[in-house]
Amino acid sequence: MSVLSSSSNLDLAPDIVVVGAGLIGLAIALELHDRGAAVTVIEHGRSLSEASTAAAGMLAVEDPYNRPELRLLSRLSAERYPTFLRRIEELSGIAVPFQTEATVQYLADGATMRLAEHSLDPRQLAPALLAAVKTTSIRLLEETRIATVEEATHGVDIRLTSAVVIASRAIIYAAGAWTAEVMAGLHGDAVAIAPRKGQMLRVRLPAALALREVHRSEQVYIVPRTRGPQAGTALIGATVEDTGFDTTVRTEDLGGLRALAAELLPEFESETDAPLVESWAGLRPATPDFLPILGACTRTGQFIASGHYRNGILQAPATALVIADLLEGKAPTVDISAFSPGRFSSRGEHRIRPIQ
Ligand SMILES: Cc1cc2nc3c(=O)[nH]c(=O)nc-3n(C[C@H](O)[C@H](O)[C@H](O)COP(=O)(O)OP(=O)(O)OC[C@H]3O[C@@H](n4cnc5c(N)ncnc54)[C@H](O)[C@@H]3O)c2cc1C
């Protein structure tokens, strides 16, 4: 049975609650809204202030170092991106352009190949998406914390720390690197998602280099910004570190990234020719097999959409389609069995119980 089947009654009885206003949570909210659901998004901080704006923005569909199980979801998402951006523009009036249309991929044997892939600037996407969401009936509750989630005949009752109770048909956990922490806090459930830190720097493009495409090896990528406020600069990223929720940026790590970038394009070696503009670190939501977790939990009315690791910008539009399909009781257009919430359990089907 579909959890979206009956018509919605806004206010404190939304159809669906999404936890986390990163790109994954907001893409899901917009898709569910467009299918007729009343949606509330609960964000404990500020929207789009974590991994989704720390990212480089590559839509790395054909990255040979991605797990092959990701390919169909990634291709669906890349196909869907123009529609996703058009919908955002329609609602917000803000166009988000692609920054690049090709990637030069460096292989371990020294060969290179040219991939037809796009990139965009997540810091252009974020304000456009937020403005789009705010034109709709989606209720976005920032700086808001959930105290308890309890099963109920209609789905779930979500009690906020303010004591307000939201009666909902379903709740979708899309809290990125914090998803495991959120679910452990609410239910004591162990979900296999951990933060993986990525440090990154943005430099001014060397004058002699009119870079229009991404350059990427297994260790490093250089992503030029060709349009908008960051035009004329390039991102160099990123470290991959298991250091919990730490987001410290270390000068020596930035130096290491610059040296790796200079192995691909020597123009980036000199800090005079390619001066530092800014640096930061973000937390990718990583699972033990580097595949996302998409689907229903064992708890009635509860779903997970998280663990997108290095590809959450790419995979947001397809994730939204898949989760909305599941909530409508439809089979998603791509096979998501590799992304099942129960796959890390020794009992196999633990934590998978589709809504009946
Ligand atoms: C350095 C770096 C480079 C990257 N480059 C790329 C790239 O080029 N291409 C690509 O596709 N992907 C890239 N990624 C990965 C991508 O950024 C992530 O996969 C994606 O942003 C995950 O989105 P999300 O919405 O799940 O998480 P987030 O954007 O982190 O959002 C999670 C949200 O949940 C909120 N939250 C946490 N706890 C709670 C709670 N208790 N209650 C309510 N809300 C809560 C957080 O405040 C946050 O707003 C990169 C990541 C990093 C760090």
The ligand as a MOL file (V3000), in Angstrom:
LIG
                    3D

  0  0  0     0  0            999 V3000
M  V30 BEGIN CTAB
M  V30 COUNTS 53 58 0 0 0
M  V30 BEGIN ATOM
M  V30 1 C 35.2110 17.3430 0.1400 0
M  V30 2 C 34.0330 16.6790 -0.5030 0
M  V30 3 C 33.9350 16.6280 -1.8800 0
M  V30 4 C 32.8260 16.0080 -2.4870 0
M  V30 5 N 32.7270 16.0400 -3.8530 0
M  V30 6 C 31.6430 15.4780 -4.4460 0
M  V30 7 C 31.4780 15.5490 -5.8600 0
M  V30 8 O 32.3030 16.1260 -6.5710 0
M  V30 9 N 30.3760 14.9610 -6.4080 0
M  V30 10 C 29.4260 14.3270 -5.6520 0
M  V30 11 O 28.4670 13.7970 -6.2170 0
M  V30 12 N 29.5650 14.2470 -4.3010 0
M  V30 13 C 30.6390 14.8120 -3.6890 0
M  V30 14 N 30.7780 14.7470 -2.3340 0
M  V30 15 C 29.8130 13.9650 -1.5610 0
M  V30 16 C 28.5330 14.7310 -1.2960 0
M  V30 17 O 28.8550 16.0110 -0.7890 0
M  V30 18 C 27.6720 13.9760 -0.2830 0
M  V30 19 O 27.5140 12.6280 -0.6700 0
M  V30 20 C 26.2830 14.6200 -0.1960 0
M  V30 21 O 26.4090 16.0160 -0.0130 0
M  V30 22 C 25.5040 14.0160 0.9500 0
M  V30 23 O 24.3160 14.7650 1.0610 0
M  V30 24 P 23.3930 14.6110 2.3350 0
M  V30 25 O 22.2240 15.4650 2.1340 0
M  V30 26 O 23.1990 13.1520 2.6040 0
M  V30 27 O 24.3300 15.1320 3.5410 0
M  V30 28 P 24.5790 16.6180 4.1010 0
M  V30 29 O 24.6920 17.6090 3.0180 0
M  V30 30 O 25.7110 16.5050 5.0660 0
M  V30 31 O 23.2380 16.9290 4.8570 0
M  V30 32 C 22.8570 16.2450 6.0280 0
M  V30 33 C 21.9970 17.2120 6.8260 0
M  V30 34 O 21.4680 16.5230 7.9630 0
M  V30 35 C 21.4820 17.4300 9.0470 0
M  V30 36 N 21.3920 16.7250 10.3110 0
M  V30 37 C 22.3590 16.0840 10.9850 0
M  V30 38 N 21.8840 15.5920 12.1390 0
M  V30 39 C 20.5680 15.9420 12.2020 0
M  V30 40 C 19.5480 15.7330 13.1620 0
M  V30 41 N 19.7660 15.0640 14.3040 0
M  V30 42 N 18.3170 16.2140 12.9070 0
M  V30 43 C 18.0750 16.9070 11.7610 0
M  V30 44 N 19.0250 17.1370 10.8190 0
M  V30 45 C 20.2510 16.6530 11.0400 0
M  V30 46 C 22.7890 18.1780 8.8740 0
M  V30 47 O 22.8090 19.3860 9.6070 0
M  V30 48 C 22.7970 18.3950 7.3630 0
M  V30 49 O 22.1450 19.5950 7.0000 0
M  V30 50 C 31.8360 15.3920 -1.6870 0
M  V30 51 C 31.9200 15.4680 -0.3050 0
M  V30 52 C 32.9880 16.1120 0.3010 0
M  V30 53 C 33.0560 16.2120 1.7970 0
M  V30 END ATOM
M  V30 BEGIN BOND
M  V30 1 1 1 2
M  V30 2 1 2 3
M  V30 3 2 2 52
M  V30 4 2 3 4
M  V30 5 1 4 5
M  V30 6 1 4 50
M  V30 7 2 5 6
M  V30 8 1 6 7
M  V30 9 1 6 13
M  V30 10 2 7 8
M  V30 11 1 7 9
M  V30 12 1 9 10
M  V30 13 2 10 11
M  V30 14 1 10 12
M  V30 15 2 12 13
M  V30 16 1 13 14
M  V30 17 1 14 15
M  V30 18 1 14 50
M  V30 19 1 15 16
M  V30 20 1 16 17
M  V30 21 1 16 18
M  V30 22 1 18 19
M  V30 23 1 18 20
M  V30 24 1 20 21
M  V30 25 1 20 22
M  V30 26 1 22 23
M  V30 27 1 23 24
M  V30 28 2 24 25
M  V30 29 1 24 26
M  V30 30 1 24 27
M  V30 31 1 27 28
M  V30 32 2 28 29
M  V30 33 1 28 30
M  V30 34 1 28 31
M  V30 35 1 31 32
M  V30 36 1 32 33
M  V30 37 1 33 34
M  V30 38 1 33 48
M  V30 39 1 34 35
M  V30 40 1 35 36
M  V30 41 1 35 46
M  V30 42 1 36 37
M  V30 43 1 36 45
M  V30 44 2 37 38
M  V30 45 1 38 39
M  V30 46 1 39 40
M  V30 47 2 39 45
M  V30 48 1 40 41
M  V30 49 2 40 42
M  V30 50 1 42 43
M  V30 51 2 43 44
M  V30 52 1 44 45
M  V30 53 1 46 47
M  V30 54 1 46 48
M  V30 55 1 48 49
M  V30 56 2 50 51
M  V30 57 1 51 52
M  V30 58 1 52 53
M  V30 END BOND
M  V30 END CTAB
M  END
